[in-house]
Amino acid sequence: MAGEFDLIKRYLAAPSSCRTRRQDGYADIGSASTGVVLGPGDDATLLSPTPGHQLAISVDTSVADVHFPSDAPPHAIGHRALAVSLSDLAAMGARARWYLLALTLPDVDEPWVKALAQGMHELAAHCGVTLVGGDTTRGQLSLSVTVHGEVEPARVIRRDGARAGDCIAVVGTLGGGAGGLRAWQQGERALTPLLSAYLYPHPLLAEGYALAGYATAGMDVSDGLLADLMHLCRASGVGAVLDLAALPLHPGLVEAYGLEQAQSMALHGGDDYALLLTLPERDVPAAQQALQGAAYTLRVIGRTAAPGTFETALGQPLHAQGWQHF
């Protein structure tokens, strides 16, 4: 059985192919240099951020049977743990640069760990982020991923900048995460589009970076559209009016669960990692143009309103029922 340091060396150190490579879709948000002065192997990592940029740092902990099924494929668990953290950088309009991994395992199953590491390394290579350190310990299966990105101060997307009358928009689709989780709970194991949406979410880094010059506020949709929209509205001191017919439902969601359930999953389900943004109406065409050629377009789903307003376009009140840990 491999010890801690052998395990790290074999599977959890950043492969050389992940250190500088970027997929074409991310070429405009990367750096030719990794910015790593001293990588894993010492007591701490030394990094060299790009001058004139602020660091954007976020951490997410994924616990077995809380955030993902413990019997999910290890490749998917590794991908998902990194993806949900990178999604926070996308929501800030940041360039993803580096990440740290703290991995807790009940025991060492080398093929399982190898598959988990492969899922994480493949996404890291696709997004151009470098693993720069971490830790392993024994306990209940969990992964804590800390991501570091860079953002120009004038382009950062925060939650507190929305103004009354802004358009509310979504980039990505909604309901796929909840629909995929339900499919898994019902015994589905074939990697259908819905199940893939849950197990393999895609952080919208290129889209977030492209929209940083247009969004007045934003965040990613992790806990459910309404719950996250309420967080944004409270931070900005505004309300919201939503057009439910405009929600970008994940393909196949209505066919699988019917319109009513599909809308409920989109509003409350979470695990979608779409981008939720506000922007002035005059900037919508330019923002949509900025996403030309991207995987997703920008869909307007409502408007911000006076504080205390939280309703549909038909005047029906909206109530958030998103994910809460406690």
C-alpha positions in Angstrom: 0.0 0.0 0.0 1.3 3.4 -0.9 2.2 5.9 1.9 1.1 9.5 1.9 4.2 10.9 0.1 4.3 8.1 -2.4 0.6 8.6 -3.1 1.1 12.3 -3.7 4.1 11.7 -5.9 2.3 9.1 -8.0 -1.1 10.7 -8.5 -1.6 14.1 -6.9 1.4 16.0 -8.2 0.6 18.2 -11.2 1.6 16.3 -14.4 3.9 18.3 -16.7 1.1 18.3 -19.3 -1.1 20.3 -17.0 1.5 23.0 -16.2 1.3 25.1 -19.4 -1.2 23.6 -21.7 -4.5 25.3 -22.5 -7.4 24.3 -24.8 -8.1 26.7 -27.6 -11.3 27.9 -26.0 -9.4 29.2 -23.0 -6.4 30.7 -24.9 -7.6 34.2 -24.2 -7.8 33.8 -20.4 -4.5 32.2 -19.7 -0.9 33.1 -19.2 2.2 31.8 -21.0 3.9 31.2 -17.7 2.4 29.3 -14.8 3.6 31.9 -12.3 4.9 29.1 -10.0 8.2 30.0 -8.4 8.3 27.0 -6.1 5.8 24.2 -6.5 4.8 21.1 -4.4 7.5 19.5 -2.3 8.5 22.3 0.1 6.6 23.6 3.2 4.7 26.2 1.1 4.3 27.1 -2.6 5.7 30.4 -3.9 3.6 32.1 -6.6 4.3 35.2 -8.7 1.0 36.9 -9.6 0.7 39.1 -12.6 1.5 42.8 -11.8 -1.6 45.0 -11.6 -4.0 42.2 -10.8 -5.9 41.3 -7.7 -6.0 37.7 -6.5 -9.4 35.9 -6.4 -9.3 33.0 -4.0 -12.1 30.5 -3.2 -12.4 27.2 -1.5 -15.1 24.5 -1.7 -15.3 21.3 0.3 -17.1 18.3 -1.2 -18.1 15.6 1.2 -19.2 12.1 0.2 -23.0 11.6 0.4 -23.4 15.3 1.1 -22.2 16.9 -2.0 -21.8 13.8 -4.3 -22.7 10.1 -4.1 -19.9 8.1 -2.5 -20.4 5.4 -5.2 -20.0 7.9 -8.0 -17.1 7.2 -10.5 -13.9 8.5 -9.0 -13.0 10.2 -12.3 -16.3 12.3 -12.0 -15.6 13.0 -8.3 -12.2 14.5 -9.1 -13.6 16.5 -12.0 -16.6 17.8 -10.1 -14.6 18.9 -7.0 -12.3 21.1 -9.1 -15.1 22.3 -11.4 -17.3 23.7 -8.6 -14.4 25.7 -7.2 -13.4 27.0 -10.6 -17.0 28.1 -11.1 -16.5 30.7 -8.3 -13.6 32.2 -10.3 -15.8 32.3 -13.4 -18.5 34.2 -11.5 -15.9 36.9 -10.5 -14.6 37.3 -14.1 -11.2 36.0 -13.0 -8.5 34.1 -14.9 -8.0 30.7 -13.2 -4.3 30.1 -12.4 -3.6 27.7 -9.5 -5.3 25.2 -7.1 -4.6 23.3 -3.9 -6.1 20.0 -3.0 -6.8 18.6 0.5 -7.9 15.0 0.1 -9.3 12.9 3.0 -9.6 9.1 2.3 -11.0 6.3 4.4 -8.3 4.0 3.0 -5.9 3.9 0.0 -7.4 2.2 -3.1 -4.7 3.1 -5.7 -6.8 2.5 -8.9 -9.6 4.6 -7.3 -7.2 7.4 -6.4 -5.6 7.3 -9.9 -9.0 7.7 -11.5 -9.9 10.6 -9.2 -6.6 12.3 -10.0 -7.1 11.8 -13.7 -10.5 13.4 -13.6 -9.1 16.4 -11.8 -5.9 16.7 -13.9 -7.9 16.5 -17.2 -10.1 19.4 -16.2 -7.1 21.3 -14.9 -5.3 20.9 -18.3 -8.5 22.0 -20.1 -8.8 25.2 -18.0 -5.1 25.9 -17.8 -4.8 25.7 -14.0 -1.8 24.3 -12.1 -1.9 22.1 -9.0 0.6 23.8 -6.6 0.2 21.8 -3.4 -2.1 20.1 -1.0 -2.5 17.6 1.8 -3.8 14.0 2.4 -5.2 12.5 5.5 -7.4 9.6 6.7 -11.1 10.0 7.4 -14.4 10.3 5.7 -14.0 10.8 2.0 -13.9 14.5 1.2 -12.0 16.9 -1.1 -11.3 20.6 -0.3 -10.1 22.5 -3.4 -8.8 26.0 -3.1 -8.5 27.9 -6.4 -6.5 31.0 -7.1 -7.2 33.4 -10.0 -6.3 36.8 -11.1 -8.6 39.7 -12.1 -8.1 43.3 -13.2 -9.5 45.6 -10.5 -11.7 47.4 -13.0 -13.3 44.2 -14.3 -14.1 42.2 -11.2 -17.7 41.0 -11.0 -19.1 41.3 -7.5 -22.5 40.5 -6.0 -23.3 44.0 -4.8 -23.3 46.1 -7.9 -26.8 45.5 -9.4 -29.0 48.5 -9.9 -32.8 48.6 -10.1 -33.9 48.2 -13.7 -30.9 46.1 -14.7 -31.6 43.0 -16.8 -31.2 39.6 -15.0 -29.5 37.1 -17.2 -28.2 33.5 -17.2 -25.3 32.0 -19.1 -25.6 28.2 -19.2 -28.6 26.0 -18.5 -30.7 25.3 -15.4 -32.1 22.2 -13.8 -29.6 19.7 -15.2 -27.8 19.3 -11.9 -31.0 18.4 -10.0 -32.3 16.3 -12.9 -29.1 14.4 -13.1 -29.0 13.8 -9.3 -32.5 12.5 -9.4 -31.6 10.2 -12.3 -28.7 8.8 -10.3 -30.9 8.3 -7.2 -33.3 6.4 -9.4 -30.6 4.0 -10.5 -29.5 5.6 -13.8 -25.8 4.9 -14.5 -25.5 5.5 -18.2 -23.8 8.9 -18.8 -26.9 10.6 -20.3 -26.8 14.4 -20.8 -28.7 15.0 -17.6 -26.4 12.7 -15.5 -23.4 14.2 -17.2 -24.6 17.7 -16.2 -24.6 16.6 -12.5 -21.4 14.5 -12.5 -19.3 16.7 -14.9 -20.3 20.3 -14.5 -18.3 22.7 -16.7 -17.0 25.9 -15.2 -17.8 28.8 -17.5 -14.4 30.6 -17.2 -14.2 31.9 -20.7 -17.8 33.2 -20.5 -17.3 34.9 -17.2 -14.1 36.6 -18.3 -15.7 37.8 -21.5 -18.7 39.3 -19.6 -16.6 41.1 -16.9 -16.8 44.4 -18.8 -20.6 44.3 -18.9 -22.0 42.7 -15.7 -22.9 45.0 -12.8 -23.2 42.0 -10.5 -23.0 38.2 -10.7 -22.5 34.9 -9.1 -22.7 31.2 -10.1 -25.8 29.1 -9.6 -24.8 26.5 -7.1 -27.6 26.5 -4.5 -30.5 27.0 -6.8 -31.4 30.0 -9.0 -33.9 31.6 -6.6 -31.6 31.1 -3.5 -28.6 32.6 -5.3 -30.6 35.4 -6.9 -31.9 36.3 -3.4 -28.3 36.5 -2.2 -27.4 38.8 -5.1 -30.4 41.0 -4.6 -29.7 41.4 -0.8 -26.1 42.2 -1.5 -27.1 44.8 -4.1 -30.2 46.2 -2.3 -32.6 45.4 -5.1 -35.5 43.1 -5.8 -36.3 40.9 -8.8 -39.0 40.1 -11.3 -38.5 36.9 -13.3 -40.0 35.6 -16.5 -40.3 31.8 -15.8 -41.0 31.1 -19.5 -37.5 32.5 -20.3 -35.6 30.1 -18.1 -32.9 28.2 -20.1 -33.9 24.7 -19.1 -31.4 21.9 -19.6 -32.1 19.9 -22.8 -34.1 16.9 -22.0 -35.3 18.1 -18.6 -38.9 18.7 -19.6 -39.1 15.4 -21.5 -37.8 13.5 -18.5 -39.8 15.2 -15.7 -42.5 17.4 -17.3 -42.6 21.2 -17.4 -43.7 21.8 -13.8 -41.0 19.7 -12.3 -38.4 21.0 -14.8 -39.1 24.6 -13.7 -39.0 23.6 -10.1 -35.6 22.0 -10.6 -34.4 25.0 -12.4 -35.5 27.4 -9.7 -34.6 25.4 -6.6 -32.4 22.4 -7.6 -28.9 23.9 -7.6 -25.7 22.2 -8.9 -26.0 23.9 -12.3 -22.9 26.2 -12.1 -24.4 28.5 -14.7 -23.6 32.2 -14.4 -26.2 34.6 -12.9 -25.6 38.2 -14.0 -27.2 41.6 -14.0 -26.4 44.2 -16.6 -27.9 47.3 -18.2 -30.4 46.6 -21.0 -28.3 48.7 -23.4 -25.3 46.4 -22.9 -27.2 43.1 -23.6 -26.5 43.0 -27.4 -22.8 43.7 -26.8 -22.6 41.1 -24.1 -24.3 38.5 -26.3 -21.8 39.4 -29.1 -18.9 38.9 -26.7 -20.1 35.3 -26.3 -20.2 34.6 -30.0 -18.5 31.3 -30.5 -18.8 30.3 -26.8 -20.6 27.2 -25.6 -23.5 29.2 -24.2 -25.2 32.5 -24.9 -26.7 35.0 -22.5 -30.4 34.7 -21.8 -32.3 37.5 -20.2 -34.8 36.1 -17.6 -36.0 39.2 -15.8 -35.2 42.5 -14.3 -34.1 43.9 -11.0 -36.7 45.9 -9.1 -37.3 47.9 -6.0 -36.0 46.3 -2.7 -38.5 43.8 -1.3 -39.9 42.8 -4.7 -39.4 39.1 -5.5 -42.0 37.8 -7.9 -42.8 36.5 -11.4 -43.7 38.6 -14.3 -47.3 37.7 -13.6 -47.1 39.1 -10.0 -46.8 35.7 -8.2 -44.5 35.8 -5.2 -41.3 33.7 -5.4 -39.9 31.8 -2.5 -36.3 30.4 -2.4 -36.0 26.7 -1.4 -32.3 26.2 -2.4 -29.6 24.1 -0.7 -28.6 24.9 2.8 -26.0 22.9 4.9 -27.7 23.7 8.2 
